[in-house]
Amino acid sequence: MRDAGLSPEARAQHIPSLDGLRAVSIALVVVSHVALESLGPRRGHALGALGGLGVRVFFVISGFLITTLLLR
């Protein structure tokens, strides 16, 4: 469990579902890079476009977390 070393206050503020979203966004970027490398830019374009979505989701999550910390 990742939260084992955290204080009770930090554990109460942790949002586990964001870890899952972050993992999905990273996976989208990895799939995008693999598709573009293995299939080439022509055939891998559809999967390659998922990388941009993954980057956007990651930045939205980061912005949310930073704003939440600043507001607290």
C-alpha positions in Angstrom: 0.0 0.0 0.0 1.4 3.4 -1.0 -0.2 5.3 1.8 1.5 3.3 4.5 4.2 5.9 5.2 1.8 8.9 5.1 0.4 10.7 8.1 -3.3 10.3 8.8 -3.9 13.9 7.5 -2.1 13.2 4.3 -4.0 9.9 3.9 -7.3 11.6 4.3 -6.4 14.1 1.5 -5.2 11.5 -0.9 -7.5 10.8 -3.9 -6.8 7.2 -5.1 -8.9 7.5 -8.3 -6.5 10.2 -9.5 -3.7 7.6 -9.4 -5.7 5.5 -11.8 -6.4 8.4 -14.1 -2.8 9.3 -14.1 -1.8 5.7 -15.0 -4.3 5.7 -17.9 -2.9 9.0 -19.2 0.6 7.7 -19.1 -0.5 4.5 -20.8 -2.1 6.6 -23.6 1.2 8.4 -24.2 3.2 5.1 -24.2 0.7 3.5 -26.7 1.0 6.5 -28.9 4.7 6.4 -29.0 4.8 2.6 -29.6 2.2 2.9 -32.4 4.1 5.7 -34.2 7.4 3.8 -33.9 6.1 0.4 -35.0 3.4 1.3 -37.5 4.9 4.5 -38.9 3.3 8.0 -39.0 0.8 7.0 -41.7 -0.8 3.8 -40.2 -0.2 4.7 -36.6 -1.8 8.2 -36.8 -5.1 7.1 -35.1 -3.3 5.6 -32.1 -0.7 8.4 -32.2 -3.4 11.0 -31.6 -4.1 9.4 -28.2 -0.8 10.7 -26.9 -2.1 14.3 -27.0 -5.2 13.3 -25.0 -3.0 11.6 -22.4 -0.8 14.7 -22.0 -3.9 16.9 -21.6 -5.4 14.6 -19.0 -2.2 14.5 -17.1 -1.9 18.3 -17.1 -5.5 18.7 -16.0 -4.9 16.3 -13.1 -1.7 18.2 -12.1 -3.5 21.5 -12.3 -6.3 20.2 -10.1 -3.9 18.9 -7.5 -1.8 22.0 -7.4 -4.9 24.3 -7.1 -6.3 22.1 -4.4 -3.0 22.4 -2.4 -2.9 26.1 -2.9 -6.5 26.6 -1.7 -5.9 24.6 1.4 
